[in-house]
């Protein structure tokens, strides 16, 4: 035991005697004891509650010349007060004085002054000695022995001991600063975010989280204080090791680490590169920064940034998007030192230093801000970088290892404050899990009697999407600004400009933009106007001379062709935006007077940002909110058109500067790509290519024979909100309507009255409706979208046929989404998130099903019994006959107005499959003893095939 440790023990003993002398009962309650280098005791507060206090001495052998850290594990508020106390004891911390200070600050009862002249004399003597410049040593013989030992080894040992003491003091001071930073952050109650210059507190329960953050939050089992303690302990452990890995807290936030890696394998190329770089005056190691999510640690992976040196190839992107840093592979039980070692191993095998580079970015980073942002984009989106088509670059990505113990992942899936395994061995548990009906048909579908099954929460989903959008919007803005600044046409082409262009070419930027624009529908875009507006600004920043080529198709060697290209996708979206504007423009001029109606002048494209800022989700028919939403949607449509035009002009200007040979080469590449794409089309591709252009159209005359003609005619008002919503949904259908040989949806909209629609749905394969064409009339009532649309089936054989328990012979469609049957909260109509597209897809997938018999209430109990299967087969026999009669033969004889080409082309392309299916139906009817039915079906099929042949 060192002298300081003995002195600390004496002071603890003296304080215990002070307690006994003051109040034996208080001494027992306080329970002061020494445990290692920590002093532990309990205080009674004026409120009557108790707090457990622990004082950790960082250098007990040097006591009282040791920093001390007082904390309270069971009360964050008290810990905050103790942090202020700790500021006074960063270098010298005599126990009597510190305990008196704590008792006084916490207003402990009874208050005891441990720091008096009659108490702990040895400690006082030590303090006086320290004030005179000396240090305390009670072992005089040891001191005399030290005085006599003057050899060089003794001097070296003494210096090493002094260095250790200084390092220990530094550690204590550092932890005290971390505590102050954390306390300040908690008291500030800042919103959840990554560790920054001022750390943020744990996430409040109602904070907006992305979908992945929501998953991590659901697994969180630690309090904010516990997570902080874990992270700070790991950081301190790495710092104290003083090994090849070093880490410090940036601006004293333990959620933001500054990491240095050295001592790579001397035989690896990276080590040799770093040695050469060091000779040139650079660093001899790798510099990273890690940002941890406050409130989500350790269940959410940190964000990794590469500060330096500059590497050859896409190492930055590969590191930022490393699978280990993705939530799917993230192991919360892995220590951060282990993570750093794995990242170091990846760099050791994959990285080579660019020794010729002299480029530096901001804040000591050798990478440009645009490069860092592109790496972050790859990490957030998971979209593979364009450079992956290059085998050399793909090899770098292949060297990333992310192996996680399956058992640990399974345990993680069941982690969380409320997670419990299903008790399937309890009576009725299996029955409650069995699903009888498809979700959404309205009859219920295996919910437990307790009704506790989780359902989709529209508002929560929207909040998660908004949180994710906000993070990406920041990147879009940064990339736009950085690219325009570096690549400004009026500036000479710099080294940084060339690097920025190359980084954009190799990154995931273009694949990501193509992915987003290809899957985007105007309906979805209008729900996320700020996100898509920021994306369009980013696209416009690529219209500069040095980057316009990124708007054109990317080569895809592994697919034998090329991508569609950002420009072509913009042109496609432009047609959707123009369709939306064409719908709302007449309404602007001819809106009928009503309390909820309004007209406004067209929104100028130059005020897009203002419209976006004013946009807010409409709720409860609020006029101001609806007007702002309309303005934002119209501004978005105009922005799409402007962006497409700007991109066209950029590419056209570049084509004018290209040589004739370049033009011929580009044309040849496009022709080859188109030929390869055409050759790769299978039957499904041929069908989709022929039918997709026929899926959506506007036409006159729908109103004349429409089921809801009278309701539309009798309307006293034409609400503006309804017209705008219908316009957005119609524009979005051009992208979203399903189209495949199995089943497709086609829509026609009345040119004069946008609230009257017709939809034709082809029956899905492997159902009794296979290949048939079913016509539905759709009407949007005056309070749409606050209430769902009205839908009626027209293919009923003149009211003779009930095609499904959910499809009545009068045409009524039973679906919880339509409010025509009860359903769970997640299945009901939501004015913000629900759409007519969801209705059409629900009919296609939830009603036109393989076994419609079991959609009848009460019949589901026999689903897995022989009796039920027999009755289902009888039911299907009738449905098959009626489908062949009314949905195939009669549709070919009398195709619905506006769908003539759809019907003819559909049956012509599907003739072979239709023939095979119907012959199978006929044979099963014949072998099942239903010869009359089989004979009728054969007649319908023969006539249908004749009609198909004539098309």
N, C-alpha and C positions, 0 to 999 in steps of 0.2 A: 504494500500500500504506500502510495506516494505521500509526501508531506501535506500537499493540498487536500488530498482525499481524507487524511486523518483529521485535518483541521475542519473540514466540512462535517465529518462525523461528530466532532466535539461540539460544533455549533448546533447541530441537530439535537444532540443530547442536552445542551444548555437550554435550547428553546423548549424542549419537552419539560425540563425542570421548571421553567418559567410558567408553563401552562399548569403544571401540577400545583405550583405554589399559588397561582391565581384562582383556579377553579378545577378541582379534580374531575368534576362531571364534564366540564368543557374540554378538558384534556382528552378524555375518553371519546367524546363526540368528534373532536378534530382529528384524532388518530394520526398525528404527525409521525412519519417514518421515512427512513432513507432506503431507497432501492436502487442500487448501482450508483449512477450519477444523477439520479432524479430524487427530488424530495416531494413526497405526496402528502396531502392533508385535505380535510373537508371543512368548509366554512358554512356557518348558518347566516343567511341573509336577513335583512330587516323584514322581508315578506314572510319569513318562516321557512322558505325553501332552502335546499342545500345544494352546494356546488362543490364538485371534486376538482381540486387544483393540483397541477403537477408543474414543478419547476425543474427544468433540465439544465444542468451545467455542462456547457460545451467542452470545457477543459478542466475537469475536476482536479487533476494533479496540480494545477496552477491556482486553485482556489485560494483566496477570493478574487485573484486576478483572472477571472473567467467570465465570459459572457453567459448570461442566463436567459432562458426562454420560459416564461410562465404561460400556461394555457389551460383551458377548461374544455374537456371533450364533450360534455353533455349540455353545453349552453353557448351558443354562438354569440349572444349579446355580451356575456361575461368575457368570452375570448376577445371580443373587440376592445373591451376596457383594459384587459391585460396587455393587449398589444401596445397601448399607450404607456403602460407601466414599463414594458420591456425596453422602451427607448432610453430609459435612464440607466440600464444595466447592460449595455452592449460591450463594456470592457471590464468593469469591476462590479461584482455582485455579492456583497456580504449577505448571508442568509437572514440575519436578524433585521437588517434594514429593509431588505426586499419583502419579507413577510409582513412587517409593519406597514409598508407601503400598500401591499395588497389588501390587508385588513381594513385600512383606512379608505381606499378607493371603493371597495365593495360594501362598505358600511357593515362589516361583519359584526355579529353579536355573539359573545361579548367582544368589545374591541380590546386587544392586547398589544401593548407597545413592547415588542421584543428588543428594540434597539435602545437600551438604556445603559448607563455606565457600569451598573453592577452586574449586568448580564453579558455573557459571552466575551469575557475579557480577552481571551486569546485572539478572538476575531478582531477586536478593537486594536490590539497591538499589531496585528497583521496589517490593518488598514493604515495605522500610523507609519509603519515601516514602509508601506507602499507609497504613501504620500512623500516620504523623504527620498524616493527614488530607488529603494531596495525591494527585494521580494522576500516573502515569509518562508522560513525554513526552521521547524522546531527541532529537527534532529541535528544537534551541534556537532556530533561526531562525524556525521556525513558531510556537514559543511566544511569541517577542518580537513577531511579527506579530500574534498574537492579542491581546497586551497593548495594542498600539497601536490596535486596531480597537474603537472604543467606540460606534459608531453603533447606532441602533435595530434595523436589519436584522440586524446581526451578533448583537445580543442575542437576537433572535427565533430565529435559526438555532441559537444555542447552546442555547436552551431546548428547541427541537425535538430537537436531538441528545441532550440529557439525557433527554428523554421517551423517545426511542428506546432509549437505554441502559437506562432503568428498565424499559421494556417487554420488552427482551431478557432482562434479569435475571429478570423475572417469569416469562417463558416457560421459562427454564431451571429455575427453582424448581418450576414447575408440572409439568414433565416428570419431574423427580426424584420428586415426590410420587406421580405416576402409577406410576412404576416401583416405589416402595415398596409401594403398594397392590396392584399386580399380584403382586409377589413374596410378599407376605403371603398373598394368596389362593391362590397356587400351593402354598406351603408348608403352608397349612391343609388343602389337598386337599378343599375343600368340594365338595358335589355340584353337578352341572350345573344352571344356572338362569339367570334373567335377571340382568343387572347390578343389584345392590341396593346398600345402603349399604356392604356389604362384598362386593367382587367375588368371584365364584366362579371356580375354575380350569377348564381345558378338561375337557370331558366324558370320564369314563372309558369305556373301550370297552364295559363291561357296564352302563352307565347305561340306565335305562328311558327310551325315546324314543317320542314319538307317531309315527304312521305318516308324517306329513309331515316331522318331524324326522329320522326314519330315512332318508327320501329325501335330505335335505340332508346328513346324515352320510355317506351313500354317495358323495356328490359331493366331499366335503372333500378337498382336496389340500394344505392348509397345516397346519403345526404350530401349537400354541397360541401359541408365541412369534411366529411369522410373522403370525398373524392379529392378535395384539395390536399388533405393529409397524405393520401396515397401518392399523388403526383409529385408533391414537394419532397417526399421521402425518396422517391426514385431519382429525382433530379439531384438531390443532395448526395445520394449514393454514388451516382456517376461522377459528380464533381469531386467527391472525396477520394475516389480511386486514383485520380491523376494518371490515367492510363492512355492508351491510344485513342480512346473515345473521351471527349470532354464536352460538357454541356453547362450552360449558364442560363439564367432567366433574363430575357430581354426586358429592360425597364422594370425589373423585379416582379414580373408576372410569371408565375409558374405554368401558365397556360401558353407561354410563348418561349420556346427554347432556341438557343443559339448553339449549334452542334459543330464540332470539328473532329474530323476523322484523319488519323495518321497511321504510320507503321503498317502500310499494306505489304503483302508478300513481296519481298525484294525481287523475286523472280518474275513477277507479273508485269506486263507492259505498263500498267497504270503507275506502279511504283517508280519505274524508270522515267516515265514522263514527268512525274511530280518532282523527281530529283533534278531533271533538266529544267523544269519551270522554276525551281528554287534557285538554280544557278543564274537564271535570268532576272532574278529579283522578285519572283512571285512566291506564292504560298507553296509549302511542301505537303499540304493536306487538302481534304475536301471539306467544304463549308456548306452546311445545311441549316435550314430553320424549320421548326415544327410548331404548328399551331393546333392546340387542342380545343375542342368544343366545351365550353363551360356548361355545366348542368347535364352533360351527356357522357362525360368521361367516367368510367373506362369503356363504355359500351358503344362509342362512336370513334372511328379511326381519326388520327390527326391528319392535318394537311401538311404536306412536305414541300418545301421550296428549295431549289438548288441555287445557292449563291455563287459558288465557284469551285473549281476553275471552269472555263469553257471547254466542253467536250466535243468530239467529232461525232456527227450524226445525231439522231433523235433521242439522246440519253435523257435530256430534260423531260420530254413528254413521257418516255418509258418509266422514269422514276416517279413522276407526279401521279401517274395512273397505275402504279404498281398494284397488282391484285391484293397484296397484303394490306393495302390502304383502302380497299373497297369493303363496304359493309358485309357483303356476302362471304368474304374470306376473313373478316376481322375477328381476331381472338382477343376478347377483353381481358383474359387472364394472362396474356403474354406480357412480360415486363418490357418497359420501353428500351432497356439496354439490349434485350434480345432482338427487338425490332430493328434497332440501329445496327446491330451486328449483321442481320440479314440484308439490310439495305447496303451495308458496306460490302458484303460478299457479292451482291449483284454488281456494284460498281467495279469491284476488283476484276470481275470476269468480262464485263461488257464495255467499260469506259476507256477511252483514250483521250488524252488532253490535246486540244488544238493549240500547239505551241506557237503557231504563226499569228494567232489572233491578238489584237491590241484593243479590242472593243470592250468598253465597260458601260454598265447601265447605271441605275440610281442606287443609293444607299450601299455602296460597296459591292453591289452585285455585278458580275461580269456579263450577265444576260440582260438584254433590253427588256423594258416593261412589256412590250408586245409579245416577246417570247415567253415571258412568265405567264402572261394572260392566256396564251394559247395552250401552255401546259396545264393550266388550271381548268381550261375548257375541256380538255381531254379527260382530266380526272373527274370532273363533275358529270359529264355526259356519258362516258364509257364508249363513245364512238371511236372506232379504230382510226388511226392517223392515215392519211393518204400515202405516206411513205411505206406503209406495210406491203405495198405491191412490189417494192424493191427487196429482193432476197437478203441483201446485206443488212438493210435496216430491219427487216423482219426478224433476222437472227438476234438482234439486240433485244427485241421484245420477248423472244423465245427463251432467253436466259433468266427471265424473272421466275423465281420459284415462290409458290404460295401453297404450301401443304398444311392443312389444318386437320387436327384429329377429329374424326367424324363424331366421336362420343362427346367431345367438348362442344361441337356445334349443336348436337342434339340437346345437350344440357342447356345451351344458350337459348335455344328455341323455347324452353320452358322456364326461362328466367324472367323475373318481374315481380313486383309487389303483389300482384293479384293472380299470377299464373297458377293454374292447377291442372293436373292431368285428369282427363275424363274418367269417371268411375264406371266403366262399361260392364263391370260385374254386378252392378246393382240392378234390382228388378226394374224392367221397363227401359233400361238405358239403351239397349240395342234397338228397341222399337222407336225411341225418340230420335235416334240417329238416322233411321232409314228414311230415304226421301221418296215420297210417293208421287208428287206432281212436280212439274217444272216450276221453278220460282217465277212468280209473276202472273200465273194463270188465274190466281185469285181464290183458289180453294184451300190454300195452306199446303205446306209441303214438308211435313216431318218436323215441325217445331215441337220442342218439348212442351209439356203442359205448363211449365213455369214461364214460358214465353221469354226466356232469357237469351235466346240465340242472337248473336251479333248481326246487325243489319248495316247495310251501306249507309253512311252518313254523308249526305250531299254537302253540307256546309263545311264539315271537317275536310272532305276531299278538296273542296275549293280553296280552303285556307292553306292546305299543304301545297297545292299547285301554285298559289300566289307566292308562297315563301320560296319555292324553287325558282319561279319566274324572276323574283326580285334578285336572287343571287346571280342568275344568268344575265339579267338586264345590266347589272353593274359591269360584267365582263364585256358585254356588247358595247357599252358606252366607252369603256377604256380602250378596247380594240379600235373602235371607230376614230376616237380622238388621236390615238397613237399613230395609226396608219396615215391619217390625213396630215399629221404634223411631219412625219418622217418622209412621206412620199409626195409632198406638195409639188405640183407640176412646176411651180415657179422657182424651185430650188434645184441646185445641181445634185446629181445622183451621188449620194455618199455611200461609204462602206456600210453604215448602219442601214441605209435604205435597201441595199442588196441583201443584207442579212435578214431584214424584216420580210422581204418578198419571199426569200427562200424558206423562212420559217413558216410563212402562211401556206406555201406550196406543200410542204412536207407534213403539216399538222393535220388535225381532224377538222379544221375550220370548214373547208368546202364540203367534205362528206356530211358534216353535221348540218350545214345549211341546206344541202340537198335533201337530207332525211326529213328535216322539219318542214320544208316547203312542199315536199312530195306528199306528206301525210296530212298537211294542213287543209282544212276546209274553211270557207269564209265564216261559217257558223261558229266554229271553235275560235277562229281568229278574233271574231267580234266579242267573244267572252274574255279574251286576254289581250285587249288592245295595247296596253303599255308594253307588253312583252314583244308582240309582233312589230310594233312601231320601232322599238329599239333594234330589232333584228333587221328591219328594212333599212334603217340608217346604216347599219353595219354593211349590208349588201351594197348600198350606195357608195360607201367608202372604198369598195373594191372596183368602182368604175374608173379609177385613176389609171393613167397610161401603163404603169408598171404592174398593175394587178388585174387589169380587165380580162386577161386570159383565164383567170380563175372562174369567170362566169360561164365559161364554155364547158362542154362535156369532158369529164376526166377519163383517161384510159383505164380500163379494167382488164388487165392481161389475163387474170385467172378466170374471167368470165367470157373472154373472147370478144370483147366489145368495149363500150364506153358507157359512162353514166349519162343521164338525160341532160344534166347541166343546170346551173342556177338560172340562167337566162330563160331557158325553155319552161322551167317551172314557174318563173315569174309571169311569163306570158300566159300560161294556163290560169294562174290565179287572177290575172288581169281580166280575163273573160268572166270569171265568177264575180269580181267586183263590179264590172260593168252591168252584169245581170241584176245585182242588188240595186245599183243606182237607177236602173231602168224601172224597177218595181216601185221604188219610193218616190221617183220624180213625178209620175202622174198623180200620186196621192197628195203630193205637196200642192198641186194646182187645183185638185178637185175634192179636197177633204170636205165632207159634209159638216155642217155646223153642229157642234155638241159640246157638252161640258168637258169631255175628256179629249176632244179633238183639238188639233193645233197644226199649224203649218209654219214653216220657217224657210228662210232663203237658203239656197245651197251653200254648204260650208266650203269656204275657200281652202284649197290644198295647203296654202301657206300657213294656215292656223291649225294644222294637225295637232301640234303639241298642246295648244290651248284646249282643244277638244278632249284630248286624252286626259289632261289634268282635271277637267271638269267631270269626266266620266265617273259614274257610280252605279252599282247594281240597282235596278229598279225594284222597289219593294212596295207591295200593297197598292200598286197603281199610282204611286207618287209622281205627279206631273213633272216636277223639276228633275227628279232622278231619271225619268224616262227621256226627257228632252236631252239631258247630258249624255245618256247612253246612245241615243240616236245620233247626236252630233259626233261622238267618238267613232261610231260605226261608219258613218258617212266619211269622216276624215280618214279612217283607215282605208276604205275603198279607194279614195282619191290618192292616198299615199301609195297603195299597191300599183295603181295605174302609172303614177309618176315614177316610181322606182323601176318599173318594167321599161318605161320609155327611156329613162336615163341609162339603163343597162344596154338597151338596144343601140343607143347612140354611141356609147363607149366602144362596143364591139364593132360597130360600123366604122368608126373613126380608125380603129386599129386595123380593120380589114383594108381600108384605103391606103394605109402605110405599108401593108404587106406586099411582098413581091408577087409576081404572077405565079412563080413556082411554088411559093408558100401557099397560095390560094388553091392551086391544083392539088397540092399534097393534103391540105385540110379537107378538101372536097372528097378526095379518094378515101381518106380515113373515115369520114362520115358515111360514105356509101358502103364501105366494108363493114362498119359497125352495124348499119341498118340491115345489111344482108345477113350478118351473123345473128342478129336478133330475130329476123324473120325465120331463119333456118332452125332456130332453137324453139320456135313456138310449137307446143304440143296442141292436142285437141282443145284443152282448156284455154290456152293462150289464143287460139284461133277464135273461139267463141267470144272471149272477152274483147278481143280486138274488133270484132264485128258488132257486138251488142253495146259496148260502152258508149259510143256516140249517140245511141238511141235512148239512153236512160232518162234524160231530163229534157223537157221542152215546154214552151208556152204555146198555146193555141187558142183560137176563138171557138166559141160554141159549146164549151164544156157545161156551162150553166143550163143549157136547154134541157138536157136529159139527166141532170144531176139529182140525186136523192134529196139533197138539202137545198134545192132551188128555192122553195118557199121561205125557209128560214132566212136565207141570204137576201131575198127580195123584201122581206118584211122588216129588215133592220131599220131602226130609226137613227142610228149613229154609225159612223165608221171611225173607230178610235185609231189615232195615229200610231200608238204603241203596237197595236196588232199588225198593222201594215208593215211597219219596220221589222218586227219579229218574223213575219212570214217571208219578207224579202231576204233576211239573213239566212233563214233556214233553207229557202229554196236555193240560194247561191251556194250554200254548203253541200247540198245534195250532189252537186256535180262531181265532188270528190268522194263523198262518203257512201253513196248507194252501193250495196253489195252487187257484184257481177261475177258469176261463175256458172259453169255448166250445171252444177248441182242445184243452184237456186239463185235467182236474181230479182231485183226490184226496179220497176220503171215508173216514172211519175210524169204527169201532165198537169200544167197549171193554166187556169183560165186567163187569157190575156187581159180581159176587161175587169175581172174580179179575182184578185189574188188570193182570196180566202176560200175559193173552191178548187179543190184538187181531185185528181184521180190517180190511183196507184194500181199497177198490175204486178202481182207476185207470182213467180213460177214455183210450183211445188217442189220441195227438196227431194233429193234422191233417197231411196230406201224408206219411203213413207207411202201411204196410200194415196198421196197427192202428187206423186212423182211426175214431173214434166208438165202438169196442168197449169193453165193460166187463170188466176183468180183476181177478179176486179173489185176494187174497194173505192167508194166515194168518201171524200174527207172534207170536213167543213170546220173552219176556225171561228168559234163564236166571238161575240163582241168583247167578252172579258178575257180573251186569250192574250197572254199566256198564263193568266192567273188560274184559269181552268183548262183542262185538257181539250184537244180537238175532238170532234164527233166523227165516228167512223162507221160505215155501213157496207156490208158485203153485198155485191150485186150478182155474183155468180151463185144463184140459188135455184136455177131451173124455174124461174118465175114463181118463187116461193114454195117450191115443192121439196127442196132438199135441205136437210140440216147436215152440213159437212163435218161438224165437230160439236162436242158439248159446249164449246166456247163460241161457236158460230151458228146462230139460229137461222131457221129458214126465212125469217123476216129480215135477215141481214144484220141483226144485232151482234156486236163483237164484245165478248166478255173478257175483260183484261183489267187487272187492278190499276195499271198505268192510266187507263182511260176513265177510272172511277166507276166502271160498270160492274165491278165486284170488289169485295173487300180484299185487302192485302196488307202486308207489314209496312211499316213506315218507309223502309228503303225501297219498296216496290211502287209506292204511290207517286202521283204526279208532283213534280217540283217545278215551280214557275221559272226558276233560274237555270237549273241543270237539265230538265227534261226537254224532249224535242219530239217532233213528228217522226224523225228518223228512228228514234228509239221505239216508237209505236210500231212502225213498219217492220223493223228487225225483230221485235217481240212477237208479232204475228207469224213471221217467217220461221222463227226458231222455237217458240214456246207453244204455239197452237198447231201449226202444220208439222206434227211430230209423228214418229214411227208407230206409236200405240195410242191413238186418240181416245180409245174407249175408256182408258183409265183417267181421263180428265173429268169424267162424270163423278160428282161427289158420292162417296160411299163405295165406289167400285175399286178404289185403290187397295182395299184390304185383300182383294183376290189377285193382286198383280203377280204374285209368285206362286199361285196355285194353278192346278190343271184346269179347274173350272173357269178361272179368270182368263186363262190363255185361250180356251175354247170360245168364250163369249167375245173376246177381243178379235179373234179370227173372223167370226161372223160379222162383227161390226165393220172390220176392214174390207170384207167382201163387198158390202154395200157401198162403202166410200170409194173403193177402186172403180166400181161400175159407174158411179155418178161422176167421178173425176174424168173417166174416159169419155163419158157422154157429154157433160156440160163444160168441163174445163179444157177438153182437147178437141173433140169433134165439132161441137157447136162454136167454139171460139174460132176454129179454122173456117167454118161456114160463115160466121158473122163476127168478124173481129171488131172489138170496141173502137169507136171513133178516136183517132189519134194514136192508136196502138196497132194499126194495120201492119206496118212494116215490122214492128216488134214481134208480133205473133207469127208472121210468115217466116221471118229469119230464124226465130227461136226454134220452130219445129223443123225447119229445113236442116239446121246445124245439129239438131238433136234427134234426127230421124232414126238412126241406127240404135241408139240407147233406148229411145221411146218404144221402138218395135220389140226389142228384147224384153223390156220390162212388162209391156202389155201382154205379150205372149206368155210370159211367166204367170201373170195374173189369171189369164184365161185357163191355162193348164191347171193351176191350183184350184180354180173354181170347178173345172170339169172333174178332177180327181176327188174333189170334196163332195161330189154328189149334187152340184148346182149346175146342171147342164143348160138350163134355160138362161141363167145368168151368163154362162160362158158363151152361149150362142149370141146373145145381145151384144156382149163385149166384142166378139169377133166382128160383128157387123159394124160397130162404131170404129173399130181399128181399121178395117178395110176401107171405109169411106174416108177416114182421116188420112190414110196413106195416099189415097188418090188426090186428095186436096193438096197435100204436101208436094207431091210430084208435079202438080200443076203450077206451083209457085216459081 
